[in-house]
Amino acid sequence: MSTLCATGKHDKHDVYAAQCPCRDVLDLLANKWAALAIGALEDGPLRFGVLQRQLQGISPKVLTATLRRLEENGFLHREIYPAVPLHVEYSLTELGHSVSVPLSALRTWVEANLDQLTA
């Protein structure tokens, strides 16, 4: 399904078209760490260390890169609180909350069907 591009940058949005910017967003959201970070932030803002502990197995470098990409694309807000040491919290934007719904459904589906997938 394709829709007209409201930005005027191309004719229409079509994730199946090779040059459509939709693919970049799909690539970001299909990344396991991005999907898990969005899920971890569904209940409210978290600090970097809490996120890292919740996303077991993620390195600080990968978490930093993931959070930056999500922020650059408008899914996350990064709030810096002036303190010693510096206090930074990450939270979902309105766009982030809207994408958390289908990502939550996907995570739930995976957990419910994992035994069938590995059989």
Summary of the structure (lengths in Angstrom):
residues: 119
radius of gyration: 16.5
end to end distance: 33.5
largest distance: 51.5
contacts: 289
relative contact order: 0.13
helix: 53%
strand: 15%
